[in-house]
Amino acid sequence: MKTRFLPFLLLVLVLTGCTQSVFVRPTPTPEQTTCKVEDVDKAIEDMGLLLTRWMDADAIASSSPRMSLSGPISDLQAIRRDTKALVVPECLESAQIQLTTFMDYALEGYLAFLGDEPDSTVNKAFSDAKTRLESYTDEILRIKACVPDCQY
């Protein structure tokens, strides 16, 4: 059920781990603000490490029987709190929100499964999580393309 996200999550990790942008940087406009490349690279690396921790914990949760899910869910909740507490440059705040929202939806899916809710409820939560993870990836790529002169 949850293993279908593994290839997608691996792609996200690869994209998050890239620190050099291959995109042409746009010319800044007056509405744009400078975001330091070093700060962005560090924050992207930190978010990538948290996502790696999440994937490891998610692999355990997705292979745990329903009655043994409370421990893995607790681990996922701790990673989500660490992700929310991470201090990121202003230009990465949207990406951080997408990442924590992805985690929220995935946790919602696990809790629905634990609570023996209908499959449609569980599947919707995991589908919403996947959408938010894609939004996170898109936002990381957008920021990498425009740093240090991103508009946000």
BALOBA-1460 file (C-alpha; in Angstrom, 3 decimals):
// residues 152
<rec num="1" residu="m" x="0.000" y="0.000" z="0.000"/>
<rec num="2" residu="k" x="2.618" y="2.570" z="1.036"/>
<rec num="3" residu="t" x="5.576" y="1.109" z="-0.877"/>
<rec num="4" residu="r" x="4.425" y="2.735" z="-4.124"/>
<rec num="5" residu="f" x="5.889" y="6.015" z="-2.867"/>
<rec num="6" residu="l" x="9.450" y="4.660" z="-2.505"/>
<rec num="7" residu="p" x="10.602" y="5.348" z="-6.098"/>
<rec num="8" residu="f" x="9.129" y="8.836" z="-5.953"/>
<rec num="9" residu="l" x="10.748" y="9.550" z="-2.585"/>
<rec num="10" residu="l" x="14.111" y="8.380" z="-3.911"/>
<rec num="11" residu="l" x="13.750" y="10.835" z="-6.805"/>
<rec num="12" residu="v" x="13.000" y="13.624" z="-4.341"/>
<rec num="13" residu="l" x="16.096" y="12.756" z="-2.333"/>
<rec num="14" residu="v" x="18.268" y="12.866" z="-5.433"/>
<rec num="15" residu="l" x="16.830" y="16.238" z="-6.418"/>
<rec num="16" residu="t" x="17.127" y="17.603" z="-2.895"/>
<rec num="17" residu="g" x="20.729" y="16.464" z="-2.637"/>
<rec num="18" residu="c" x="21.823" y="18.427" z="-5.688"/>
<rec num="19" residu="t" x="23.477" y="21.652" z="-4.573"/>
<rec num="20" residu="q" x="24.383" y="23.125" z="-7.948"/>
<rec num="21" residu="s" x="21.674" y="24.513" z="-10.172"/>
<rec num="22" residu="v" x="21.893" y="23.812" z="-13.886"/>
<rec num="23" residu="f" x="19.343" y="26.499" z="-14.670"/>
<rec num="24" residu="v" x="20.029" y="29.998" z="-15.937"/>
<rec num="25" residu="r" x="19.413" y="32.549" z="-13.198"/>
<rec num="26" residu="p" x="16.851" y="35.196" z="-14.081"/>
<rec num="27" residu="t" x="17.630" y="38.882" z="-13.817"/>
<rec num="28" residu="p" x="16.274" y="40.189" z="-10.517"/>
<rec num="29" residu="t" x="13.325" y="42.549" z="-10.532"/>
<rec num="30" residu="p" x="12.518" y="45.109" z="-7.828"/>
<rec num="31" residu="e" x="10.117" y="42.670" z="-6.085"/>
<rec num="32" residu="q" x="12.830" y="40.041" z="-5.737"/>
<rec num="33" residu="t" x="14.948" y="39.613" z="-2.655"/>
<rec num="34" residu="t" x="18.396" y="38.108" z="-2.425"/>
<rec num="35" residu="c" x="18.624" y="34.758" z="-0.662"/>
<rec num="36" residu="k" x="22.200" y="33.636" z="0.105"/>
<rec num="37" residu="v" x="23.267" y="30.586" z="-1.869"/>
<rec num="38" residu="e" x="25.128" y="29.114" z="1.122"/>
<rec num="39" residu="d" x="22.081" y="29.441" z="3.371"/>
<rec num="40" residu="v" x="19.807" y="27.896" z="0.753"/>
<rec num="41" residu="d" x="22.193" y="25.001" z="0.114"/>
<rec num="42" residu="k" x="22.499" y="24.297" z="3.854"/>
<rec num="43" residu="a" x="18.723" y="24.430" z="4.411"/>
<rec num="44" residu="i" x="18.057" y="22.169" z="1.405"/>
<rec num="45" residu="e" x="20.633" y="19.729" z="2.745"/>
<rec num="46" residu="d" x="19.026" y="19.823" z="6.204"/>
<rec num="47" residu="m" x="15.551" y="19.244" z="4.748"/>
<rec num="48" residu="g" x="16.973" y="16.403" z="2.658"/>
<rec num="49" residu="l" x="18.416" y="14.759" z="5.769"/>
<rec num="50" residu="l" x="15.058" y="15.058" z="7.516"/>
<rec num="51" residu="l" x="13.348" y="13.564" z="4.468"/>
<rec num="52" residu="t" x="15.845" y="10.683" z="4.556"/>
<rec num="53" residu="r" x="15.030" y="10.095" z="8.227"/>
<rec num="54" residu="w" x="11.337" y="10.239" z="7.304"/>
<rec num="55" residu="m" x="11.793" y="7.669" z="4.539"/>
<rec num="56" residu="d" x="13.608" y="5.305" z="6.899"/>
<rec num="57" residu="a" x="10.873" y="5.642" z="9.526"/>
<rec num="58" residu="d" x="8.170" y="5.394" z="6.850"/>
<rec num="59" residu="a" x="9.653" y="2.119" z="5.599"/>
<rec num="60" residu="i" x="9.297" y="0.704" z="9.101"/>
<rec num="61" residu="a" x="5.776" y="2.081" z="9.520"/>
<rec num="62" residu="s" x="4.605" y="0.792" z="6.154"/>
<rec num="63" residu="s" x="5.763" y="-2.720" z="7.001"/>
<rec num="64" residu="s" x="4.350" y="-2.737" z="10.534"/>
<rec num="65" residu="p" x="1.107" y="-4.491" z="11.402"/>
<rec num="66" residu="r" x="-1.755" y="-2.208" z="12.408"/>
<rec num="67" residu="m" x="-1.479" y="-3.043" z="16.111"/>
<rec num="68" residu="s" x="2.258" y="-2.196" z="16.143"/>
<rec num="69" residu="l" x="2.000" y="1.184" z="14.404"/>
<rec num="70" residu="s" x="2.000" y="3.453" z="17.450"/>
<rec num="71" residu="g" x="5.808" y="3.397" z="17.839"/>
<rec num="72" residu="p" x="6.586" y="4.101" z="14.165"/>
<rec num="73" residu="i" x="3.914" y="6.836" z="14.075"/>
<rec num="74" residu="s" x="5.529" y="8.448" z="17.107"/>
<rec num="75" residu="d" x="8.898" y="8.407" z="15.304"/>
<rec num="76" residu="l" x="7.322" y="10.011" z="12.221"/>
<rec num="77" residu="q" x="5.692" y="12.686" z="14.382"/>
<rec num="78" residu="a" x="9.082" y="13.525" z="15.933"/>
<rec num="79" residu="i" x="10.630" y="13.942" z="12.467"/>
<rec num="80" residu="r" x="7.722" y="16.156" z="11.442"/>
<rec num="81" residu="r" x="8.301" y="18.358" z="14.524"/>
<rec num="82" residu="d" x="12.024" y="18.603" z="13.668"/>
<rec num="83" residu="t" x="11.128" y="19.599" z="10.113"/>
<rec num="84" residu="k" x="8.709" y="22.276" z="11.312"/>
<rec num="85" residu="a" x="11.320" y="23.635" z="13.779"/>
<rec num="86" residu="l" x="14.039" y="23.897" z="11.134"/>
<rec num="87" residu="v" x="15.042" y="27.502" z="10.481"/>
<rec num="88" residu="v" x="15.179" y="28.115" z="6.725"/>
<rec num="89" residu="p" x="15.804" y="31.225" z="4.602"/>
<rec num="90" residu="e" x="12.683" y="33.144" z="3.620"/>
<rec num="91" residu="c" x="12.861" y="31.862" z="0.056"/>
<rec num="92" residu="l" x="12.523" y="28.254" z="1.313"/>
<rec num="93" residu="e" x="9.610" y="28.792" z="3.688"/>
<rec num="94" residu="s" x="7.109" y="27.618" z="1.075"/>
<rec num="95" residu="a" x="9.129" y="24.442" z="0.457"/>
<rec num="96" residu="q" x="9.265" y="23.793" z="4.192"/>
<rec num="97" residu="i" x="5.486" y="24.211" z="4.419"/>
<rec num="98" residu="q" x="5.015" y="21.760" z="1.533"/>
<rec num="99" residu="l" x="7.313" y="19.240" z="3.230"/>
<rec num="100" residu="t" x="5.608" y="19.466" z="6.626"/>
<rec num="101" residu="t" x="2.180" y="19.303" z="4.973"/>
<rec num="102" residu="f" x="3.293" y="16.162" z="3.112"/>
<rec num="103" residu="m" x="4.223" y="14.699" z="6.486"/>
<rec num="104" residu="d" x="0.894" y="15.791" z="8.001"/>
<rec num="105" residu="y" x="-1.087" y="14.008" z="5.295"/>
<rec num="106" residu="a" x="1.029" y="10.857" z="5.559"/>
<rec num="107" residu="l" x="0.547" y="10.845" z="9.330"/>
<rec num="108" residu="e" x="-3.170" y="11.332" z="8.760"/>
<rec num="109" residu="g" x="-3.091" y="8.250" z="6.523"/>
<rec num="110" residu="y" x="-1.289" y="6.152" z="9.107"/>
<rec num="111" residu="l" x="-3.633" y="7.300" z="11.869"/>
<rec num="112" residu="a" x="-6.657" y="6.534" z="9.691"/>
<rec num="113" residu="f" x="-5.249" y="3.067" z="8.991"/>
<rec num="114" residu="l" x="-4.526" y="2.571" z="12.697"/>
<rec num="115" residu="g" x="-8.076" y="3.664" z="13.498"/>
<rec num="116" residu="d" x="-9.448" y="1.130" z="11.009"/>
<rec num="117" residu="e" x="-11.077" y="3.852" z="8.919"/>
<rec num="118" residu="p" x="-12.286" y="3.035" z="5.388"/>
<rec num="119" residu="d" x="-9.654" y="2.389" z="2.731"/>
<rec num="120" residu="s" x="-10.924" y="5.413" z="0.805"/>
<rec num="121" residu="t" x="-9.987" y="7.683" z="3.741"/>
<rec num="122" residu="v" x="-6.553" y="6.107" z="4.091"/>
<rec num="123" residu="n" x="-5.892" y="6.243" z="0.353"/>
<rec num="124" residu="k" x="-7.008" y="9.885" z="0.111"/>
<rec num="125" residu="a" x="-4.577" y="10.912" z="2.849"/>
<rec num="126" residu="f" x="-1.664" y="9.153" z="1.154"/>
<rec num="127" residu="s" x="-2.676" y="10.588" z="-2.226"/>
<rec num="128" residu="d" x="-2.725" y="14.093" z="-0.733"/>
<rec num="129" residu="a" x="0.688" y="13.392" z="0.815"/>
<rec num="130" residu="k" x="2.100" y="12.435" z="-2.576"/>
<rec num="131" residu="t" x="0.744" y="15.650" z="-4.102"/>
<rec num="132" residu="r" x="2.390" y="17.746" z="-1.391"/>
<rec num="133" residu="l" x="5.691" y="15.916" z="-1.818"/>
<rec num="134" residu="e" x="5.561" y="16.709" z="-5.531"/>
<rec num="135" residu="s" x="4.893" y="20.363" z="-4.650"/>
<rec num="136" residu="y" x="7.907" y="20.323" z="-2.331"/>
<rec num="137" residu="t" x="10.101" y="18.930" z="-5.112"/>
<rec num="138" residu="d" x="8.811" y="21.535" z="-7.571"/>
<rec num="139" residu="e" x="9.497" y="24.330" z="-5.087"/>
<rec num="140" residu="i" x="13.049" y="23.106" z="-4.408"/>
<rec num="141" residu="l" x="13.738" y="23.032" z="-8.156"/>
<rec num="142" residu="r" x="12.259" y="26.529" z="-8.553"/>
<rec num="143" residu="i" x="14.426" y="27.928" z="-5.764"/>
<rec num="144" residu="k" x="17.570" y="26.237" z="-7.085"/>
<rec num="145" residu="a" x="16.898" y="27.837" z="-10.463"/>
<rec num="146" residu="c" x="16.613" y="31.378" z="-9.140"/>
<rec num="147" residu="v" x="18.879" y="31.559" z="-6.083"/>
<rec num="148" residu="p" x="20.199" y="34.091" z="-5.049"/>
<rec num="149" residu="d" x="17.595" y="36.338" z="-6.677"/>
<rec num="150" residu="c" x="14.370" y="34.469" z="-6.044"/>
<rec num="151" residu="q" x="10.949" y="36.029" z="-6.054"/>
<rec num="152" residu="y" x="8.809" y="34.710" z="-3.238"/>
